[in-house]
Amino acid sequence: MGKREEVKKPKVDKDFYATVDTDAVTPLLPYIRGKTYAEPFYGDGDLEDLLMDAATCKWRSDIRNTVLTSKVMPATDVLEYDLRDCDLIVSNPPFTRSVLLPCIDHLSKLKPTWLLLPSDMLHNKYMIPYMKKCELVLSVGRLCWFPDASGKKVKGVDNYMWAKFVDYECDTIFKGRLE
């Protein structure tokens, strides 16, 4: 998955990378504690499992059939009405630019939107208009996405962060790693 890995892993169909590393959510917890949220890239519910003690997932959707309580629909079809019981959107979206950017545009107009993204993404020119509406960045560091040949989970070589996108222009505040 990372650009510096010796052996590139094949891209997973539809960018489905499960959020299974508890380190992924640690920096986010103080910002979502006690809140309700929507998960428009629900997958198998791994992110909800990691956030269960901090916040309550009130809306689940994905482009594929996952669980009975999850709607089958693209994130760009989610309506404001669907999120009436949610304070926020929290998700690990696909990183493919053609999918991700329209989702940031759409979702951030509905609710404040926290997305788990590769940190390098912030430094690309195509992100300039999106960074104008990125209120907060929380550094996460390297995460486990795949097991090695023996089945042991190994940290990747890319760094990740949570980015909070909003529906107004603002300065971006960066918070570094605490651990």
NORQUI-V740579 format. One line per field, one symbol per residue. phi: phi as a letter, one per 40 degrees, with the letter a starting at -180 (. if undefined). burial: 1 if it has 16 or more other ideal C-beta (glycine too) atoms within 10 Angstrom, else 0. A space follows every 10 residues. Layout:
phi: ???
burial: ???
This chain:
phi: .ccbccbccc ccdffcbccb ccccbdccdc cbdgcbabbc bcfcgccddc cdcbabcbab aacbcbbdcb ccacdcccbd ccbdcbcabb abccccdccc ccccdccccc adbcbcbccd dcccdccdcc ccbbcabbcb gcbcbbccdc gccbccbbcb acbbcbcaca cccbbcccb
burial: 1000000000 0000001011 1011111100 1100111111 1111111101 1001101111 1110010001 0000100100 0110011111 1111100011 0011011101 1111111110 1100001001 1011111101 1111100000 0000010101 1111100000 000000000
